[in-house]
Structure formats: structure tokens, C-alpha cells
Amino acid sequence: MTRSTFMLFAIGYYFITMLIIVVVLLVLNRRAKKNYRNQITELEREKNLIISASILSELNKVEALVNNDDLRKQYENWQKRFNQIKDEDIPKITDAINEVQLNFDENDYKALKVSLIKAEMDLNYLKTKADYLLDEIREITLSEEKNRDKITKLKAEYRAIVGTYNDNETDFQKVKVPIELQFENVDKLFSSFEMAMDQNAYTEVGKIVKAIDTIISNLKVVIEETRTICQYGESLIPKKIEDISSIAKKMTQDGYNLEYLNIDYNIEEANKKIQDIFQRLNVLDVEDSIFELKTMLDYFDSLYSDFDKERVSRRLFDEYSRSILIKSSKLEKINNELYKKIGELKYSYDLTDDDVAVITEIKDELIDIRTAYEKTINTYRNKTLAYSKLGHEMEIINTKLLSTEEKLSVTLRNLGSLKDDELRAREQLDEIKEILFQSKEKTKTIKLPLIPKNYYVELAEATEAISEMVNELDKRPISIKTLNTRVDTARDLVLKVYNTINETTKTARMAEMAIVYGNRYRTVNKEVDFGLIKAENAFYKGNYKNSLEQAISAINVVEPGIHKKLLEEYKD
């Protein structure tokens, strides 16, 4: 491709791209204009709907109903507000829409957006204003139909209430007079409603309907709740109070302290509250009455749990008062014996003051426990505290006593282990001496040309370690830590002697067996004879391991694998 051809392609591509951009911009601009045109059209439509025939039609209906000064004044006010919307507000909206149209025609989109938002806000405000006016007018024009429908429903409810009352009149003796007075009031209000409707006194009708609705709603609640209130206030709660009082009296006679429950005061307050509820019931005020009565009933029911808690606490208190006394006395006796032997323990086992300080701590804890116990018992004897509190106090004391008991048990185990370590050391001394004796006897029973020097060195070390162990056991005080070290050292050194003599004996026996076995080849093989001579020399010098190696090496010349065969014969 030549340079000129490339330039033609580049220029062509540039113009095509620019053309596409222009087309896209034109399409977007057309769509934007269409959108703005639709919004302007919608504004015009909404404006025209505001001054439609709805408000004017409703006003004409009101004009036909006007037959008193109140309704006339209301009508004139609505007419004035309608004229204001039609003659003042609508022209302003029209001007705002015209301004939007002008900005659109001039393609001034920045100003168009601002004017469009302002026009929409003004239109929405005016629409709300007109709708509110229309709703007010319809309150009158639709009041007859609406109020008739409402009154029909209220009459049905009222008949149901009266029927319930008449069928169960004995249940409503406490509210007979006020309820029948309210029935009379409702009958009068129904009559007033009919008169007001006949006179087109629609401003009064709404008030009458509202009054009837309020009274019937209250009567409905009173009829529904009166029997429950009487059942709670005259039967359930008084019986519960009687039962609670009886139980509380008997428990008090049995030694229970129930003052913290304030039963007498709460019963008195409950009776006052019941009287107040019945007084309010006489004026048909039942608000929160059932809730208050249920709360009282729940309180008295909860007292049964408090009584049970006191009975359980008394049993626990009795159990703790016996078990704590017995256990604390036992622990005091044990700890006092230990306390008397502090000096002896320190002397016998080289203990420091810190090592035996726990004995004093336990003694102090037991004193504190006994003091707290006596204090609680005195409180019990004075009958100044409930068993639930006394039982809790005893439970705390028992927990502390268990902790002290555990501490004493650990101390006894630790001190007992010192004596056990000393006894074990003496037993192990006998075992160590026996092992050493067996090792010495073995050197005597097995006749070896020469005992290795390391045996005598190890024997001397083991003998010295045993001597140090004996000296440690004879000391007063005994340091258990040092004694255990001496025991471990003596045992390790004696076992080392034992293992050394066993290994030496075993090696010497195998060397001797190898030399005897190899004698059969001396006459037929000089190399074997020479090797066995070297083995014999090493054997008599006490170098049994070297002797075994020389013998096996010599025999292996004529009989490969002799080492394995010798091991098998040695085992047999």
C-alpha cells in the first residue's frame, strides 16, 4: 500500500466517524426534544384536570342543600377558594407552562430544565390544594349516604350490645345504672341524627355520628370486659388473697420469716386498687382494668413460688448447718495435728517456712469459716432473716469449706509423699545392694583370666554412691530432693556395673567357644592357627571383645557365616 493510498483511507475513515457522531447527536437531540414536548403536554393536561367540572359540580350540589347559616358560610368559603384557584392560581400555572414552551422553542435547554422543574412543583402544589378542597366539599355532598351507612352499622352494633346486656343482666348489676343511662343517650343521639338529616344540618350530622360511634365503642368494651373484671375482682383475687394469707400465717407460725415479701402491705394495696377499679367501672371507665387485675393475680401466683423457695431453702439450711459443722470440726482436728507437727516436719524433711505456710493458711480459713457459720446461726436464732437468705449464706460457707478441704487434701498428699519417698528410698537401697552383690558374685563364680579395669572403676563409683545414699538417709533433716537424686545416681551406677559384668561374661564365653570351635581347623589351615593364637593372647589379657573378633575372623576363612552359627550354639 502506497503512502497516498493510506492517506486516502485515513481521511475516509475520519469523515465516516464524524458522520456517525453527527447522526448519533441528531438522534439524541430529537429524542430529548420529544421527551420535553411530552412533558409540556402532560403539564397542560394536568392543569386542565384541576379546573375540570368536579369541583364546580360538587359546589352546585352544596348550593342546593344550603338551608342554614353555618352551611351557607361554608359554601361561600369554598366558592371563594375555588374562584381563587380558577382566577389566580391557574393563570400563574399557565404562565409557567408558557415559559417552559418558550425555552423549548428557543432550544435554551439549561433554562428549560429550571422552568420545567418549577412548573411541575407549582402544579403539584395547586393539585393538592384543589384535591383538598374537593374532599372538604364531598364531606357534605356525600355525607347523607356515608352517614346513613355508618349509622346502619352502628345500630347493628348497638342492638348486639343491648341484646348481650339483656341476656346477661345479672352479670352487669354493678354497672346497671350507668349502662342504662348510656343506652338512653344513644337513643337520643339516634333521634338527633334523624332530625339533623331532615333539616340538612350536615355540619351537625358528623358530630352526632362521631358521638354515637364513641359511646357505642366504649359500651362494647364495657360489655366485653365487665364480666372479666367482676370475675377477677370479686372471685379469683379475693380467694387467692385468702389462700395466700392462710399459708403465710401458718409458715410464720412454723418459724419462717416472710417480712421481705411485704404480703400484708401488698394485700392492702391490692384491695385499694380493686375498689378503685370498681369505682371507675361505675362510670364505665375500664381502661387498663383487666391488665391491672391480671398483674395482681400474677403477683399472688408468684408468692406460691416464693413459699416453695423458702421451704426448699429451709431444708438446705438444715442440711448445711449439720454438714458444715461436722466437716469443719473434722478438718480443724486434722489441720491442728499438722499444725502441731510443723516443727517436726520442717526438721525431718528440710522444709522452709514457705513450704509449710499452707498449714497456717488452712487454719486461718477454717477460723473464718467457723466465724461466718456462727454468725449465720445467730442470725437464724434471732429470726431476723428469711431462709432463702440464710440458705444462700450457708451455701457460700459450704463452697469455701469445700475449697479449704481440697487444699488440705493436697497438703496431706504432698506431706505424705515425703514419707513415701523416704520409705521407697530405703526399699530401693536394699534392691541396689542386692544387684551389686549379684554382680560381685558373678565375677567370683565365672573364672576369667582377667577382670577389665573399667569394672573396678564402675564398682568403686557405685559403692561410693550407695554410701552417699546411706548417709543421706541417716541425716536429720532429710532433704527429699537430694535423697531422690542420690537414689537415682546409686541405682544408675549399680546397673552400669551389673550390665558391664554381664556383657564381659557373655563376650568372654563366646570368645572361648569360638577358640574351642576353631581348634579343629588349626592343623589344616595355618591362617586359622595364626588367628586363633592372636585370639588366645587377647583372651588371656582380658581383651575378650578383641579375642572374639580375632577368632571369628580366623574361622570365617574356612567356614563363612561362623558368627551366626556361634550365636545359635551360645543360645542353645
C-alpha positions as CSV (number, residue, x, y, z in Angstrom):
1,M,0.0,0.0,0.0
2,T,1.4,3.4,-1.1
3,R,1.6,6.4,1.2
4,S,-1.1,8.2,-0.8
5,T,-3.5,5.3,-0.7
6,F,-3.0,5.0,3.1
7,M,-3.8,8.8,3.5
8,L,-7.0,8.4,1.4
9,F,-8.1,5.5,3.7
10,A,-7.4,7.6,6.8
11,I,-9.3,10.6,5.5
12,G,-12.2,8.4,4.5
13,Y,-12.3,6.7,8.0
14,Y,-12.2,10.2,9.7
15,F,-15.1,11.5,7.6
16,I,-17.2,8.4,8.2
17,T,-16.5,8.6,12.0
18,M,-17.5,12.2,12.1
19,L,-20.7,11.5,10.1
20,I,-21.7,8.7,12.6
21,I,-21.1,11.1,15.5
22,V,-23.3,13.8,13.9
23,V,-26.0,11.3,13.2
24,V,-26.0,10.0,16.8
25,L,-26.1,13.5,18.2
26,L,-29.0,14.4,16.0
27,V,-30.9,11.2,17.1
28,L,-30.2,12.0,20.8
29,N,-31.3,15.6,20.3
30,R,-34.5,14.5,18.6
31,R,-35.3,12.1,21.4
32,A,-34.6,14.9,24.0
33,K,-37.0,17.3,22.2
34,K,-39.6,14.6,22.0
35,N,-39.3,14.0,25.8
36,Y,-39.5,17.7,26.6
37,R,-42.5,18.1,24.3
38,N,-44.3,15.2,26.1
39,Q,-43.6,16.8,29.5
40,I,-45.1,20.1,28.3
41,T,-48.2,18.3,27.0
42,E,-48.6,16.4,30.3
43,L,-48.3,19.8,32.2
44,E,-51.2,21.2,30.1
45,R,-53.3,18.1,30.7
46,E,-52.7,18.2,34.5
47,K,-53.6,21.9,34.6
48,N,-56.9,21.3,32.7
49,L,-57.8,18.5,35.1
50,I,-57.6,20.8,38.0
51,I,-60.3,23.1,36.8
52,S,-62.5,20.3,35.5
53,A,-66.1,20.1,36.3
54,S,-65.7,18.0,39.5
55,I,-65.3,20.9,42.0
56,L,-67.9,23.1,40.3
57,S,-70.4,20.1,40.2
58,E,-69.9,19.4,43.9
59,L,-70.4,23.1,44.7
60,N,-73.7,23.1,42.8
61,K,-74.8,20.1,45.0
62,V,-73.9,22.0,48.1
63,E,-75.8,25.1,47.0
64,A,-78.9,23.1,46.7
65,L,-78.5,21.8,50.2
66,V,-77.9,25.1,51.9
67,N,-80.7,25.7,54.5
68,N,-78.9,27.3,57.4
69,D,-76.3,30.0,58.1
70,D,-73.4,27.6,59.0
71,L,-73.7,25.7,55.8
72,R,-74.1,28.9,53.8
73,K,-70.9,30.3,55.3
74,Q,-69.1,27.1,54.5
75,Y,-70.4,27.2,50.9
76,E,-69.3,30.8,50.4
77,N,-65.8,29.9,51.7
78,W,-65.5,27.0,49.3
79,Q,-66.7,29.2,46.4
80,K,-64.1,31.8,47.3
81,R,-61.4,29.2,47.4
82,F,-62.5,27.8,44.0
83,N,-62.5,31.2,42.4
84,Q,-59.0,31.9,43.7
85,I,-57.8,28.6,42.1
86,K,-59.5,29.4,38.9
87,D,-58.8,33.1,38.6
88,E,-55.4,33.4,40.3
89,D,-53.6,30.1,40.5
90,I,-54.4,28.7,37.1
91,P,-53.2,31.8,35.2
92,K,-49.9,31.6,37.1
93,I,-49.5,27.9,36.1
94,T,-50.4,28.9,32.5
95,D,-47.6,31.5,32.5
96,A,-45.2,29.0,33.9
97,I,-46.0,26.5,31.2
98,N,-45.7,29.2,28.6
99,E,-42.3,30.0,29.9
100,V,-41.3,26.3,29.5
101,Q,-42.7,26.3,25.9
102,L,-40.7,29.4,25.1
103,N,-37.4,27.9,26.4
104,F,-38.2,24.8,24.3
105,D,-38.8,26.8,21.2
106,E,-35.6,28.7,21.6
107,N,-33.6,25.5,22.4
108,D,-32.4,27.0,25.7
109,Y,-32.2,23.6,27.4
110,K,-30.5,25.0,30.5
111,A,-33.3,27.4,31.3
112,L,-35.8,24.8,30.1
113,K,-34.8,22.4,32.8
114,V,-35.1,25.0,35.6
115,S,-38.5,26.3,34.3
116,L,-39.8,22.8,33.9
117,I,-39.0,21.8,37.5
118,K,-40.6,25.0,38.8
119,A,-43.7,24.5,36.8
120,E,-44.1,20.8,38.0
121,M,-43.7,21.9,41.6
122,D,-46.2,24.7,41.3
123,L,-48.7,22.4,39.5
124,N,-48.3,19.7,42.2
125,Y,-49.0,22.2,45.0
126,L,-52.1,23.5,43.2
127,K,-53.3,20.0,42.5
128,T,-53.0,19.1,46.2
129,K,-54.8,22.4,47.1
130,A,-57.7,21.6,44.7
131,D,-58.0,17.9,45.9
132,Y,-58.1,19.1,49.5
133,L,-61.0,21.5,48.6
134,L,-62.8,18.8,46.7
135,D,-62.5,16.4,49.7
136,E,-64.0,19.0,52.0
137,I,-66.9,19.7,49.7
138,R,-67.6,15.9,49.3
139,E,-67.8,15.6,53.1
140,I,-71.1,17.4,52.7
141,T,-72.3,16.2,49.3
142,L,-71.6,12.5,50.3
143,S,-72.5,12.9,53.9
144,E,-76.0,11.6,53.7
145,E,-75.0,8.3,52.0
146,K,-71.9,7.9,54.1
147,N,-73.5,8.8,57.4
148,R,-76.5,6.6,56.7
149,D,-74.2,3.7,56.0
150,K,-72.3,4.4,59.2
151,I,-75.4,4.8,61.3
152,T,-76.8,1.5,59.9
153,K,-73.6,-0.3,61.1
154,L,-73.7,1.5,64.5
155,K,-77.3,0.5,65.0
156,A,-76.5,-3.1,64.3
157,E,-73.6,-3.0,66.9
158,Y,-75.9,-1.2,69.4
159,R,-78.6,-3.9,69.0
160,A,-76.0,-6.6,69.7
161,I,-74.7,-4.8,72.8
162,V,-78.3,-4.3,74.1
163,G,-79.0,-8.0,73.4
164,T,-75.9,-9.2,75.3
165,Y,-76.9,-6.9,78.2
166,N,-80.5,-8.1,78.4
167,D,-79.5,-11.8,78.1
168,N,-77.0,-11.5,81.0
169,E,-78.4,-8.6,83.0
170,T,-77.4,-10.2,86.4
171,D,-73.7,-10.1,85.3
172,F,-73.9,-6.3,85.0
173,Q,-75.5,-5.3,88.3
174,K,-72.5,-3.2,89.3
175,V,-72.9,-1.1,86.1
176,K,-76.7,-1.3,85.6
177,V,-77.4,2.4,86.2
178,P,-74.6,3.9,84.1
179,I,-75.1,1.5,81.3
180,E,-78.8,2.1,81.0
181,L,-78.1,5.9,81.1
182,Q,-75.8,5.4,78.2
183,F,-78.5,3.5,76.4
184,E,-80.8,6.5,76.8
185,N,-78.1,8.8,75.5
186,V,-77.5,6.7,72.4
187,D,-81.3,6.6,71.7
188,K,-81.4,10.4,71.9
189,L,-78.4,10.7,69.6
190,F,-80.1,8.5,67.0
191,S,-83.1,10.7,67.2
192,S,-81.0,13.9,66.8
193,F,-79.3,12.3,63.8
194,E,-82.6,11.8,62.0
195,M,-83.7,15.4,62.8
196,A,-80.4,16.8,61.6
197,M,-80.6,14.8,58.3
198,D,-84.2,16.1,57.8
199,Q,-83.0,19.7,58.2
200,N,-79.9,19.2,56.1
201,A,-77.8,20.2,59.1
202,Y,-74.8,18.4,57.7
203,T,-72.3,20.2,59.8
204,E,-74.0,18.8,62.9
205,V,-74.5,15.3,61.5
206,G,-70.8,14.5,61.5
207,K,-70.6,15.5,65.2
208,I,-73.6,13.4,66.1
209,V,-72.3,10.3,64.2
210,K,-68.9,10.7,65.9
211,A,-70.5,11.0,69.4
212,I,-72.6,7.8,68.7
213,D,-69.6,5.9,67.5
214,T,-67.6,6.9,70.6
215,I,-70.3,5.9,73.1
216,I,-71.0,2.6,71.3
217,S,-67.3,1.7,71.1
218,N,-67.0,2.4,74.9
219,L,-70.2,0.4,75.6
220,K,-68.8,-2.5,73.6
221,V,-65.6,-2.6,75.6
222,V,-67.6,-2.2,78.9
223,I,-69.9,-5.1,78.0
224,E,-66.9,-7.3,76.9
225,E,-64.8,-6.6,80.0
226,T,-67.2,-6.1,82.8
227,R,-67.8,-9.8,83.5
228,T,-64.0,-10.4,83.4
229,I,-63.4,-7.5,85.8
230,C,-66.0,-8.7,88.2
231,Q,-64.7,-12.3,88.0
232,Y,-61.2,-11.2,88.8
233,G,-62.1,-8.5,91.4
234,E,-64.9,-10.4,93.2
235,S,-63.8,-14.0,93.0
236,L,-60.4,-15.0,91.8
237,I,-58.2,-12.4,93.5
238,P,-60.1,-12.4,96.9
239,K,-59.9,-16.2,97.0
240,K,-56.2,-16.0,96.1
241,I,-55.7,-13.4,98.9
242,E,-57.4,-15.6,101.4
243,D,-55.3,-18.6,100.5
244,I,-52.1,-16.7,100.5
245,S,-52.9,-15.1,103.9
246,S,-53.6,-18.6,105.3
247,I,-50.3,-20.1,104.0
248,A,-48.3,-17.1,105.1
249,K,-49.8,-17.2,108.6
250,K,-49.0,-20.9,109.0
251,M,-45.5,-20.6,107.7
252,T,-44.9,-17.7,110.1
253,Q,-46.1,-19.8,113.0
254,D,-43.7,-22.6,111.8
255,G,-40.7,-20.2,112.1
256,Y,-40.5,-18.8,108.6
257,N,-39.6,-15.1,108.2
258,L,-41.6,-13.7,105.4
259,E,-41.3,-10.0,106.1
260,Y,-39.2,-9.4,103.0
261,L,-42.3,-10.3,100.9
262,N,-44.4,-7.5,102.3
263,I,-47.5,-9.6,101.9
264,D,-49.8,-7.7,104.2
265,Y,-48.9,-4.3,102.6
266,N,-49.4,-5.7,99.1
267,I,-52.7,-7.3,100.0
268,E,-53.9,-3.9,101.4
269,E,-52.8,-2.1,98.2
270,A,-54.4,-4.8,96.0
271,N,-57.8,-4.3,97.8
272,K,-57.5,-0.5,97.4
273,K,-56.7,-1.0,93.7
274,I,-59.8,-3.3,93.3
275,Q,-62.0,-0.7,94.9
276,D,-60.6,1.9,92.6
277,I,-61.3,-0.3,89.6
278,F,-64.9,-0.8,90.6
279,Q,-65.3,2.9,91.2
280,R,-64.1,3.6,87.7
281,L,-66.3,0.8,86.4
282,N,-69.4,2.7,87.9
283,V,-68.6,5.5,85.4
284,L,-67.9,3.0,82.6
285,D,-64.1,3.6,82.7
286,V,-62.5,0.1,82.1
287,E,-59.2,1.3,80.7
288,D,-56.3,-0.9,81.8
289,S,-58.6,-2.5,84.5
290,I,-58.1,-6.1,83.2
291,F,-54.4,-5.5,82.8
292,E,-54.1,-4.3,86.4
293,L,-56.2,-7.2,87.8
294,K,-54.1,-9.7,85.8
295,T,-50.9,-8.1,87.2
296,M,-52.3,-8.5,90.7
297,L,-53.2,-12.1,90.1
298,D,-49.8,-12.9,88.6
299,Y,-48.2,-11.4,91.7
300,F,-50.2,-13.5,94.1
301,D,-49.4,-16.6,92.0
302,S,-45.7,-15.8,92.2
303,L,-46.0,-15.9,96.0
304,Y,-46.5,-19.7,95.8
305,S,-43.1,-20.0,94.2
306,D,-41.6,-17.8,97.0
307,F,-43.2,-20.0,99.6
308,D,-41.8,-23.1,97.9
309,K,-38.4,-21.4,97.7
310,E,-38.5,-20.8,101.4
311,R,-39.3,-24.4,102.2
312,V,-36.5,-25.7,100.0
313,S,-34.1,-23.1,101.5
314,R,-35.0,-24.3,105.0
315,R,-34.2,-27.9,104.1
316,L,-30.9,-26.8,102.6
317,F,-30.1,-24.7,105.6
318,D,-30.8,-27.6,107.9
319,E,-28.5,-29.9,105.9
320,Y,-25.7,-27.3,105.5
321,S,-25.9,-26.4,109.2
322,R,-25.2,-30.0,110.2
323,S,-22.8,-31.0,107.4
324,I,-20.7,-27.8,107.7
325,L,-20.3,-28.2,111.5
326,I,-19.3,-31.9,111.2
327,K,-16.9,-31.3,108.3
328,S,-15.3,-28.2,109.7
329,S,-14.7,-29.9,113.0
330,K,-13.1,-32.8,111.3
331,L,-10.8,-30.6,109.2
332,E,-9.9,-28.5,112.2
333,K,-8.8,-31.6,114.0
334,I,-6.7,-32.8,111.1
335,N,-5.2,-29.4,110.5
336,N,-4.4,-28.9,114.2
337,E,-2.5,-32.1,114.2
338,L,-0.5,-30.9,111.2
339,Y,0.0,-27.5,112.8
340,K,1.5,-29.1,115.9
341,K,3.9,-31.1,113.8
342,I,5.1,-28.1,111.7
343,G,8.4,-28.1,113.6
344,E,8.9,-31.8,113.2
345,L,8.1,-31.8,109.5
346,K,10.5,-28.9,108.9
347,Y,13.3,-30.8,110.8
348,S,12.6,-34.2,109.3
349,Y,12.3,-33.1,105.6
350,D,14.3,-29.9,105.5
351,L,11.2,-27.8,104.7
352,T,11.2,-23.9,104.7
353,D,8.6,-21.7,106.3
354,D,7.1,-21.1,102.8
355,D,6.8,-24.9,102.4
356,V,4.6,-25.3,105.5
357,A,2.8,-21.8,105.3
358,V,-0.2,-23.5,103.7
359,I,-0.9,-25.3,107.0
360,T,-1.3,-21.8,108.7
361,E,-3.4,-20.6,105.8
362,I,-5.8,-23.5,106.1
363,K,-6.1,-22.9,109.9
364,D,-7.0,-19.2,109.3
365,E,-9.5,-20.2,106.6
366,L,-11.2,-22.7,109.0
367,I,-11.4,-20.0,111.7
368,D,-13.0,-17.6,109.2
369,I,-15.5,-20.3,108.1
370,R,-16.4,-21.1,111.7
371,T,-16.9,-17.4,112.4
372,A,-19.2,-17.0,109.4
373,Y,-21.0,-20.1,110.4
374,E,-21.6,-18.9,113.9
375,K,-22.8,-15.5,112.7
376,T,-25.3,-17.2,110.3
377,I,-26.6,-19.5,113.1
378,N,-27.0,-16.5,115.4
379,T,-29.0,-14.7,112.7
380,Y,-31.2,-17.8,112.3
381,R,-31.8,-18.0,116.1
382,N,-32.8,-14.3,116.1
383,K,-35.3,-15.0,113.3
384,T,-34.3,-11.7,111.5
385,L,-33.6,-13.2,108.1
386,A,-35.6,-15.4,105.6
387,Y,-34.5,-19.0,105.0
388,S,-33.7,-18.1,101.3
389,K,-31.1,-15.6,102.5
390,L,-29.8,-18.0,105.3
391,G,-29.6,-20.9,102.8
392,H,-27.6,-18.7,100.4
393,E,-25.2,-17.7,103.2
394,M,-24.7,-21.3,104.2
395,E,-24.2,-22.3,100.5
396,I,-21.4,-19.7,100.3
397,I,-19.8,-21.0,103.5
398,N,-20.0,-24.6,102.2
399,T,-18.3,-23.6,99.0
400,K,-15.4,-22.1,100.9
401,L,-15.3,-25.2,103.2
402,L,-15.0,-27.4,100.1
403,S,-12.2,-25.3,98.7
404,T,-10.3,-25.5,102.1
405,E,-11.0,-29.2,102.3
406,E,-9.4,-29.7,98.8
407,K,-6.4,-27.5,99.9
408,L,-5.9,-29.7,103.0
409,S,-6.2,-32.9,101.0
410,V,-3.5,-31.7,98.6
411,T,-1.3,-30.7,101.5
412,L,-1.7,-34.1,103.2
413,R,-0.8,-35.8,99.9
414,N,2.3,-33.7,99.4
415,L,3.5,-34.3,103.0
416,G,2.6,-37.9,102.7
417,S,4.7,-38.2,99.6
418,L,7.7,-37.1,101.6
419,K,7.4,-40.0,103.9
420,D,6.7,-42.3,101.0
421,D,9.8,-41.1,99.2
422,E,11.9,-41.9,102.3
423,L,10.3,-45.4,102.6
424,R,10.8,-46.1,98.8
425,A,14.4,-44.9,99.1
426,R,15.1,-47.4,101.9
427,E,13.5,-50.2,99.9
428,Q,15.5,-49.3,96.8
429,L,18.7,-49.2,98.9
430,D,18.1,-52.9,99.6
431,E,17.4,-53.6,95.9
432,I,20.5,-51.7,94.8
433,K,22.7,-53.6,97.3
434,E,21.3,-56.9,96.1
435,I,22.1,-56.1,92.5
436,L,25.6,-55.1,93.4
437,F,26.1,-58.2,95.4
438,Q,24.9,-60.3,92.5
439,S,27.4,-58.5,90.2
440,K,30.3,-59.3,92.6
441,E,29.2,-62.9,93.0
442,K,29.2,-63.3,89.2
443,T,32.8,-62.3,89.0
444,K,33.6,-65.0,91.5
445,T,31.6,-67.9,90.0
446,I,32.8,-67.3,86.5
447,K,36.6,-67.9,86.3
448,L,38.0,-65.3,84.0
449,P,41.7,-64.8,83.3
450,L,41.4,-61.1,83.9
451,I,38.7,-58.7,85.0
452,P,38.6,-55.4,82.9
453,K,39.8,-52.3,84.8
454,N,36.7,-50.4,84.0
455,Y,34.7,-52.9,86.1
456,Y,36.6,-51.9,89.2
457,V,36.3,-48.2,88.4
458,E,32.5,-48.5,88.0
459,L,32.3,-50.7,91.1
460,A,34.1,-48.1,93.1
461,E,31.7,-45.4,91.8
462,A,28.7,-47.5,92.6
463,T,29.9,-48.3,96.1
464,E,30.6,-44.6,96.8
465,A,27.1,-43.7,95.5
466,I,25.5,-46.3,97.8
467,S,27.5,-44.9,100.7
468,E,26.3,-41.3,100.0
469,M,22.7,-42.6,99.8
470,V,23.0,-44.3,103.2
471,N,24.5,-41.1,104.6
472,E,21.5,-39.1,103.2
473,L,19.0,-41.5,104.8
474,D,20.8,-41.2,108.1
475,K,20.7,-37.4,108.0
476,R,18.2,-35.3,110.0
477,P,16.6,-33.4,108.5
478,I,16.3,-35.4,105.2
479,S,16.3,-33.4,102.0
480,I,13.9,-35.4,99.9
481,K,15.1,-33.7,96.7
482,T,18.7,-34.6,97.5
483,L,17.7,-38.1,98.6
484,N,15.9,-38.8,95.3
485,T,19.0,-37.6,93.4
486,R,21.2,-39.9,95.5
487,V,18.8,-42.8,94.9
488,D,18.8,-42.2,91.1
489,T,22.6,-41.9,91.0
490,A,23.2,-45.1,93.0
491,R,20.7,-47.1,91.0
492,D,22.2,-46.0,87.7
493,L,25.8,-46.7,88.7
494,V,24.9,-50.2,90.2
495,L,23.0,-51.1,87.0
496,K,26.0,-49.9,85.0
497,V,28.3,-52.3,87.0
498,Y,25.7,-55.1,86.5
499,N,25.5,-54.6,82.8
500,T,29.3,-54.3,82.5
501,I,29.9,-57.7,84.2
502,N,27.1,-59.3,82.2
503,E,28.4,-58.0,78.9
504,T,32.0,-59.0,79.8
505,T,31.0,-62.5,80.9
506,K,28.9,-63.0,77.7
507,T,31.7,-61.8,75.5
508,A,34.3,-64.0,77.2
509,R,32.2,-67.1,76.9
510,M,31.6,-66.5,73.2
511,A,35.3,-65.9,72.6
512,E,36.2,-69.1,74.5
513,M,33.6,-71.0,72.5
514,A,35.0,-69.6,69.2
515,I,38.5,-70.6,70.1
516,V,37.5,-74.1,71.0
517,Y,35.4,-74.4,67.9
518,G,38.3,-73.2,65.7
519,N,40.8,-75.7,67.1
520,R,39.5,-78.3,64.6
521,Y,40.9,-76.3,61.7
522,R,44.4,-75.5,63.2
523,T,46.1,-78.5,61.6
524,V,44.6,-77.9,58.2
525,N,45.0,-74.2,57.8
526,K,47.9,-72.1,59.1
527,E,46.0,-68.9,58.7
528,V,43.3,-70.2,61.1
529,D,46.0,-71.3,63.5
530,F,47.7,-67.9,63.4
531,G,44.4,-66.1,64.0
532,L,43.4,-68.3,66.9
533,I,46.9,-67.7,68.6
534,K,46.1,-64.0,68.4
535,A,42.7,-64.6,69.8
536,E,44.1,-66.6,72.7
537,N,46.7,-63.9,73.6
538,A,43.9,-61.3,73.6
539,F,41.7,-63.6,75.8
540,Y,44.4,-64.1,78.5
541,K,45.0,-60.3,78.6
542,G,41.3,-59.7,79.4
543,N,40.5,-58.2,76.0
544,Y,37.6,-60.5,75.3
545,K,35.9,-58.5,72.6
546,N,39.1,-58.3,70.5
547,S,39.6,-62.1,71.2
548,L,36.1,-62.8,69.9
549,E,36.7,-60.7,66.8
550,Q,40.0,-62.4,66.0
551,A,38.6,-65.9,66.5
552,I,35.6,-65.3,64.3
553,S,37.7,-63.6,61.6
554,A,40.1,-66.6,61.6
555,I,37.4,-69.3,61.4
556,N,35.5,-67.4,58.8
557,V,38.3,-68.2,56.3
558,V,37.3,-71.9,56.2
559,E,33.7,-71.6,57.4
560,P,31.9,-68.4,56.3
561,G,29.0,-67.3,58.5
562,I,30.5,-68.8,61.6
563,H,29.3,-65.8,63.7
564,K,25.7,-66.7,63.2
565,K,26.3,-70.3,64.0
566,L,28.2,-69.5,67.2
567,L,25.3,-67.3,68.3
568,E,22.8,-70.1,67.8
569,E,25.1,-72.6,69.8
570,Y,25.5,-70.0,72.5
571,K,21.7,-69.6,72.9
572,D,21.3,-73.4,73.0
